[in-house]
Amino acid sequence: MNKILKTQGKHEIVIVLLLAVPLMIGGVVWAIIEGGYAEPLPPVTPVATPAPSDSTPAAFTIMPDA
């Protein structure tokens, strides 16, 4: 490994990759096996909205020219 990787920075990158990649793959496999992504989410309670009215708000009332 010393002949291929001659700088210290490359050694650190290889060490991180050797640790991180198997952990990421293992985490995804574990989640698939355990069914963590397959559990349905509970339905969201809808928020009550006011019924639309036919009247125009007072701030937007157009006054006729007199």
C-alpha atoms as one frame of an Amber mdcrd trajectory, in Angstrom:
protein
   0.000   0.000   0.000   2.906   2.348   0.647   4.122   1.966  -2.933   0.714
   2.842  -4.379  -0.207   5.621  -1.961   2.824   7.820  -1.466   1.208  10.738
   0.386  -0.396  10.829   3.808  -3.618  12.415   2.479  -4.316   9.436   0.246
  -3.849   7.066   3.199  -6.484   8.968   5.174  -8.958   8.923   2.292  -8.519
   5.165   1.875  -9.024   4.569   5.604 -12.207   6.659   5.636 -13.542   4.858
   2.568 -12.740   1.460   4.060 -14.747   2.401   7.155 -17.587   4.488   5.705
 -18.597   2.511   2.622 -19.216  -0.824   4.387 -21.151   0.969   7.144 -23.371
   2.751   4.609 -24.045  -0.450   2.682 -24.731  -2.328   5.909 -27.160   0.363
   7.065 -29.167   0.218   3.843 -29.267  -3.595   3.887 -30.332  -3.591   7.535
 -33.126  -1.084   6.834 -34.373  -3.186   3.917 -34.314  -6.390   5.958 -36.052
  -4.780   8.945 -38.638  -3.149   6.694 -37.930   0.322   8.004 -38.888   1.953
   4.737 -42.031  -0.158   4.255 -44.007   0.987   7.294 -46.930   3.212   6.277
 -47.112   6.688   7.745 -50.196   7.602   9.757 -52.636   9.865   7.871 -52.267
  13.556   8.466 -55.230  15.205  10.141 -56.642  17.777   7.704 -56.675  21.384
   8.832 -60.086  23.045   8.930 -60.366  25.863   6.410 -63.078  28.512   6.445
 -65.820  28.217   3.855 -65.495  30.686   0.985 -67.866  33.628   1.207 -69.446
  35.666  -1.581 -68.829  39.017   0.079 -65.826  41.158  -0.801 -63.518  42.143
   2.070 -63.859  45.754   3.149 -60.266  46.595   2.259 -60.921  45.744  -1.387
 -64.273  47.440  -1.849 -64.417  49.655  -4.945 -66.221  52.905  -4.286 -68.289
  54.298  -7.157 -67.377  57.756  -8.428 -69.881  60.312  -7.206
